[in-house]
Amino acid sequence: MQVVELVRKYIDPKVFWKLSVEEQQEVLQKLLGDICELYRVDKVKLQVEINPMKYKMTGGGCFMPGEKKIYLYKVSLMTFLHEVAHMLLGQSERKARLWSHKVFYLAFPDLYLKNVKERKFFHILSLEEVKEFNECLK
């Protein structure tokens, strides 16, 4: 799938988490631009604002369609993918969770399973459910 290839192209888990927040935002913005192009949607801007209170209140970030902007309040690949899913699929939380988990799982299966085991994601879904989901995957 092309979206998974894009995630792998831009995100090297061994390097990405060692970058500064500014560099991480730059990488994610480039990835977002390519995802917008792949799905033929208007370009969306990414804004990273490290803010623990907003992080807790929103679950990590939000997509503001009127502003054509994704906000992240902590750099998180899963939250980024979740907000991208909202951009592509609308407001359905269930679909956004499934899409983001599926893309993360396909891009980095070992890291995904490790993060599930260590309960690092806000939402834990059954692996069968994640594997079966195919909506809006290019």
C-alpha positions in Angstrom: 0.0 0.0 0.0 1.3 3.4 -1.0 0.4 5.1 2.3 2.4 2.5 4.2 5.3 3.0 1.9 5.1 6.8 2.5 5.2 6.3 6.3 8.3 4.0 5.9 9.9 6.5 3.6 9.7 9.3 6.1 9.8 7.6 9.5 12.8 5.6 10.6 11.9 4.7 14.2 15.6 4.5 15.1 16.2 8.0 14.0 12.9 9.9 14.2 12.6 9.9 18.0 16.1 11.3 18.3 15.3 14.4 16.2 14.3 17.7 17.7 10.6 18.6 17.9 11.1 21.1 15.0 12.8 18.4 12.9 10.0 15.9 13.7 7.4 18.4 12.7 9.2 19.0 9.4 9.4 15.3 8.7 5.7 14.8 9.5 4.7 17.9 7.4 6.5 16.3 4.4 4.7 13.0 5.0 1.4 14.8 5.4 2.0 16.6 2.1 2.6 13.4 0.3 -0.5 11.7 1.9 -2.6 14.7 0.8 -1.3 14.2 -2.7 -1.8 10.5 -2.7 -5.5 10.9 -1.6 -6.0 14.0 -3.7 -7.2 16.2 -0.9 -6.3 19.8 -0.3 -3.0 20.4 1.5 -3.2 20.5 5.2 -0.8 22.2 7.6 0.7 20.5 10.6 1.1 22.5 13.9 3.0 20.9 16.8 2.4 22.6 20.1 3.8 20.8 23.0 1.1 21.3 25.6 0.4 18.6 28.2 -3.0 20.0 29.1 -4.3 20.1 25.6 -2.7 16.7 25.1 -4.8 15.2 27.9 -8.0 17.1 26.8 -7.8 16.0 23.2 -6.1 12.6 23.4 -3.1 14.0 21.7 -4.3 16.2 18.9 -7.1 17.3 16.6 -7.9 17.9 13.0 -9.6 21.3 12.2 -11.2 21.0 8.8 -12.1 24.7 8.6 -8.5 25.6 9.2 -7.1 22.8 7.1 -4.8 22.1 10.0 -3.8 19.1 12.2 -2.6 20.0 15.7 -0.4 17.7 17.7 0.2 18.5 21.4 3.0 15.9 21.7 4.8 14.3 18.8 3.2 10.9 18.3 3.2 8.9 15.1 0.0 7.2 16.2 -1.8 10.4 17.0 -0.6 11.9 13.7 -2.0 9.0 11.8 -5.2 9.2 13.8 -5.7 12.8 12.8 -4.8 12.1 9.2 -7.5 9.5 9.3 -10.0 12.1 10.5 -8.9 14.2 7.5 -9.6 11.4 5.1 -12.6 9.6 6.7 -14.4 12.4 8.6 -15.4 12.4 12.3 -15.9 8.6 12.9 -13.6 7.8 15.9 -13.9 4.1 15.2 -12.7 4.4 11.6 -10.0 6.8 12.6 -8.7 4.4 15.2 -8.8 1.4 12.9 -7.2 3.3 9.9 -4.3 4.7 12.1 -3.7 1.3 13.8 -3.7 -0.5 10.5 -1.2 1.9 8.8 1.1 1.8 11.9 0.8 -2.0 12.0 1.6 -2.5 8.3 4.5 0.0 8.4 6.2 -1.2 11.6 4.6 -4.5 12.8 7.2 -5.3 15.4 7.1 -1.8 16.9 3.3 -1.8 16.8 3.1 -5.1 18.7 5.7 -3.9 21.2 3.7 -0.7 21.8 0.4 -2.7 22.2 2.1 -5.0 24.7 3.5 -2.1 26.7 0.1 -0.3 26.4 1.6 2.8 24.8 -1.4 3.6 22.7 -4.5 5.4 24.0 -6.7 2.8 22.3 -6.0 -0.9 22.1 -7.8 -2.7 19.4 -7.9 -6.4 18.7 -5.2 -7.4 16.1 -7.9 -9.3 14.1 -10.0 -6.1 13.8 -7.0 -4.1 12.7 -5.9 -6.7 10.2 -9.4 -6.9 8.7 -9.9 -3.1 8.3 -9.3 -1.9 4.7 -11.4 1.2 4.3 -9.7 4.1 2.5 -6.3 2.3 2.4 -4.3 3.2 -0.7 
